[in-house]
Amino acid sequence: MNDRNRHPDRNRPPQGNPGPAADGFSDGRLVEVHSQLAREKEEPREGFSLTPIFIVFLFCGFGFWGGLYLTRNSGDFASTAFDVNAPKVTAATGPVEFEPDAAKGEKLFVANCAACHQASGLGVPGAFPPLAKSAWVAGAEERLIKAILVGLAGEIEVNGVKYNGNMPNVGAALKDAQVAHIATYVRQAWGNTAGPVMDTKVAEARKAIGTRGQYAPADLLKEHPLEAK
Ligand code: HEC
């Protein structure tokens, strides 16, 4: 037994022997400082303490920011989003420009016109007039377009030969683009050298003729006279 754990007797002056607390603290003073420190410490409690509310908000904020970030930068979670070798999908910028295509026109001509005018474009003597070297085909494209859209009936002179037949409104069932392809082909085949025809021209002509029936060739010439050669 030593007196280190004994409660200090304040009335007694410190003893001469300092004991193990050789740095100037008496046993009594040491115990006093200890109990003072113990008093200033918070009481330990059992159980969990609540998370401060600002930390909850902080993490909510992180979650929200993360969501925003992914929405903007996830690349729709497509595996190709970050693949530099993947083909770029270019955004379509408005309607595609129409390209008159004589090759498409030839196929359409064979299907819709060749039965009468023949694949050679020479027609059938006495029945179907030729398109090759025809003045009706060259020049103003409206004349050719209108003939295809509503057809022709009555006397007509082509390359100095008279015909009197009936051409149905073949183009009525065709799209503007298809008529444009056909007209382009007819104007460039068999030695013909007229320019290509755009689908917008066909649309304009379709509007202009409205619901009228076949043209008499003479009436069509009033609207679009044959060009002097
Ligand atoms: C059912 C037969 C028939 C079909 C199909 C037909 N045509 Fe004709 N086409 C005629 C006849 C007949 C005439 C002459 C009309 C007349 O006598 O008034 C004619 C006249 C023409 C003319 C003016 C005269 C000339 O020879 O230049 C053009 C141009 C023409 N056709 C283009 C076409 C085109 C292009 C197609 C196809 C989209 C077509 N035709 C389909 C029978 C046809």
Residues whose N, C-alpha, C, O or C-beta is under 5 A from the ligand:
A	BS01	HEC	N112 C113 C116 A127 F128 P129 P130 L131 S134 W136 V137 A147 I148 L152 A153 G154 E155 I156 V158 Y163 N164 G165 N166 M167 P168 V170 P217
